[in-house]
Amino acid sequence: MALPQDITPINSELMDTLVEASKMEWIPQGFDPERAFIKILWVGAESGSWAVMFRWLKGFTAPQHKHLSASHTFILSGKLQVRDGVLNAGDYVYEPNGMLHGATTALEDTEYLFICNGPVLFYDEDGFTFYLGWEELERLRQQHGAASKAAAA
């Protein structure tokens, strides 16, 4: 059956992105490289969106922050204390642009999928401390790749 219009892609470079996360290395996070790790699954330069997996060991506390875009979180394993609640394995939360967080603490060793539509701004009582967006993640991925290659040589 013929379609009523041409739906072939304009951009032939578009394609699915397959990431074998189980084969990726955990990259230590700057906040606490002994207890916080990240796998960078995807960064979207065209949209500013990004997808990562976080692995936080029990007791790690992420600093307070503000979402400068919406995000989706799915807890794969463990427990996180977020504001006044606890997120358990299997829980999902959507957070809109502008959401403020106090510190977020891993109550157990925890892994979670985090998909964010833009940057996150970290702060303390003195002001802005750190900004996390797709560009910072891409730099981290490149630095880790270069360090891994250098270590293997």
PEKA-V52230 format. One record per residue. N is the residue number from 0. RES is the residue in one letter. OMEGA is omega in whole degrees, 0 to 359 (* if undefined). Layout:
BEGIN
<<N | RES | OMEGA> <N | RES | OMEGA>>
END
This chain:
BEGIN
<<0 | M | 179> <1 | A | 177> <2 | L | 183> <3 | P | 178> <4 | Q | 179> <5 | D | 180> <6 | I | 178> <7 | T | 182> <8 | P | 173> <9 | I | 181> <10 | N | 182> <11 | S | 178> <12 | E | 179> <13 | L | 177> <14 | M | 176> <15 | D | 175> <16 | T | 177> <17 | L | 178> <18 | V | 177> <19 | E | 185> <20 | A | 181> <21 | S | 180> <22 | K | 181> <23 | M | 174> <24 | E | 171> <25 | W | 179> <26 | I | 177> <27 | P | 178> <28 | Q | 183> <29 | G | 180> <30 | F | 183> <31 | D | 187> <32 | P | 177> <33 | E | 185> <34 | R | 182> <35 | A | 185> <36 | F | 184> <37 | I | 167> <38 | K | 181> <39 | I | 185> <40 | L | 185> <41 | W | 169> <42 | V | 182> <43 | G | 181> <44 | A | 183> <45 | E | 183> <46 | S | 186> <47 | G | 179> <48 | S | 178> <49 | W | 179> <50 | A | 180> <51 | V | 166> <52 | M | 175> <53 | F | 172> <54 | R | 180> <55 | W | 177> <56 | L | 182> <57 | K | 178> <58 | G | 177> <59 | F | 177> <60 | T | 175> <61 | A | 180> <62 | P | 177> <63 | Q | 185> <64 | H | 177> <65 | K | 175> <66 | H | 177> <67 | L | 176> <68 | S | 179> <69 | A | 178> <70 | S | 177> <71 | H | 179> <72 | T | 175> <73 | F | 182> <74 | I | 180> <75 | L | 178> <76 | S | 177> <77 | G | 183> <78 | K | 175> <79 | L | 171> <80 | Q | 181> <81 | V | 185> <82 | R | 184> <83 | D | 184> <84 | G | 178> <85 | V | 174> <86 | L | 181> <87 | N | 176> <88 | A | 181> <89 | G | 180> <90 | D | 178> <91 | Y | 175> <92 | V | 172> <93 | Y | 179> <94 | E | 182> <95 | P | 173> <96 | N | 178> <97 | G | 182> <98 | M | 176> <99 | L | 177> <100 | H | 161> <101 | G | 177> <102 | A | 177> <103 | T | 188> <104 | T | 173> <105 | A | 179> <106 | L | 175> <107 | E | 170> <108 | D | 190> <109 | T | 171> <110 | E | 178> <111 | Y | 176> <112 | L | 181> <113 | F | 178> <114 | I | 186> <115 | C | 183> <116 | N | 180> <117 | G | 187> <118 | P | 174> <119 | V | 182> <120 | L | 178> <121 | F | 183> <122 | Y | 171> <123 | D | 184> <124 | E | 179> <125 | D | 179> <126 | G | 183> <127 | F | 180> <128 | T | 186> <129 | F | 180> <130 | Y | 179> <131 | L | 178> <132 | G | 185> <133 | W | 182> <134 | E | 178> <135 | E | 179> <136 | L | 178> <137 | E | 176> <138 | R | 179> <139 | L | 179> <140 | R | 180> <141 | Q | 179> <142 | Q | 180> <143 | H | 178> <144 | G | 179> <145 | A | 179> <146 | A | 179> <147 | S | 178> <148 | K | 180> <149 | A | 180> <150 | A | 181> <151 | A | 183> <152 | A | *>>
END
